[in-house]
């Protein structure tokens, strides 16, 4: 019996500042590799076709649905998941405000919401409510009316601006 030639290749992904390796098959999504091969279950699997935003990560600072990105396409790029944003011991201001404002219901969409908000605040530290709504428009939440999420992002932007001005 002949040995089957293994199809695919090893990719090195830089996730939350650390390099991780995974063997990937052709056509394998970044979502699948993150969750099933590298145990990054903080990246949620929703619709699997880019409609819900549950699997949103930041790829070189840009929010993307990881279910629409092939794993090999992320090689050499910075991947940020919600675990890289902050920890329970040292939460990012966005995470703190989501908790304080009651913006977290079931929690399923929250990682994607937080990362979309982080990308917005990196580009625009003082967004208006319409800009916040636009930034999170690709992240569906079935539990809230979005008001608490928008309020949390707005409050976090104010806190981050105060923190930045205090450092000057």
Secondary structure in CASP SS format (residue, H / E / C, confidence):
PFRMAT SS
TARGET T0000
AUTHOR 0000-0000-0000
METHOD secondary structure of the structure
MODEL  1
X C 1.00
X C 1.00
X C 1.00
X C 1.00
X C 1.00
X C 1.00
X C 1.00
X C 1.00
X E 1.00
X E 1.00
X E 1.00
X E 1.00
X E 1.00
X E 1.00
X E 1.00
X C 1.00
X C 1.00
X E 1.00
X E 1.00
X E 1.00
X E 1.00
X E 1.00
X E 1.00
X E 1.00
X C 1.00
X C 1.00
X C 1.00
X C 1.00
X E 1.00
X H 1.00
X H 1.00
X H 1.00
X H 1.00
X H 1.00
X H 1.00
X H 1.00
X H 1.00
X C 1.00
X C 1.00
X C 1.00
X C 1.00
X C 1.00
X C 1.00
X C 1.00
X C 1.00
X C 1.00
X C 1.00
X C 1.00
X C 1.00
X C 1.00
X C 1.00
X C 1.00
X C 1.00
X C 1.00
X C 1.00
X E 1.00
X E 1.00
X E 1.00
X E 1.00
X C 1.00
X C 1.00
X E 1.00
X E 1.00
X E 1.00
X E 1.00
X H 1.00
X H 1.00
X H 1.00
X C 1.00
X E 1.00
X H 1.00
X H 1.00
X H 1.00
X H 1.00
X C 1.00
X C 1.00
X C 1.00
X E 1.00
X E 1.00
X E 1.00
X C 1.00
X H 1.00
X H 1.00
X H 1.00
X H 1.00
X C 1.00
X C 1.00
X C 1.00
X C 1.00
X C 1.00
X C 1.00
X C 1.00
X H 1.00
X H 1.00
X H 1.00
X H 1.00
X H 1.00
X H 1.00
X H 1.00
X H 1.00
X C 1.00
X C 1.00
X C 1.00
X C 1.00
X C 1.00
X C 1.00
X C 1.00
X C 1.00
X C 1.00
X H 1.00
X H 1.00
X H 1.00
X H 1.00
X H 1.00
X H 1.00
X H 1.00
X H 1.00
X H 1.00
X H 1.00
X H 1.00
X H 1.00
X H 1.00
X H 1.00
X C 1.00
X C 1.00
X C 1.00
X C 1.00
X C 1.00
X H 1.00
X H 1.00
X H 1.00
X H 1.00
X H 1.00
X H 1.00
X H 1.00
X C 1.00
X C 1.00
X C 1.00
X C 1.00
X C 1.00
X C 1.00
X C 1.00
X C 1.00
X C 1.00
X C 1.00
X C 1.00
X H 1.00
X H 1.00
X H 1.00
X H 1.00
X H 1.00
X H 1.00
X H 1.00
X H 1.00
X H 1.00
X H 1.00
X H 1.00
X H 1.00
X H 1.00
X H 1.00
X H 1.00
X H 1.00
X H 1.00
X H 1.00
X H 1.00
X H 1.00
X H 1.00
X C 1.00
END
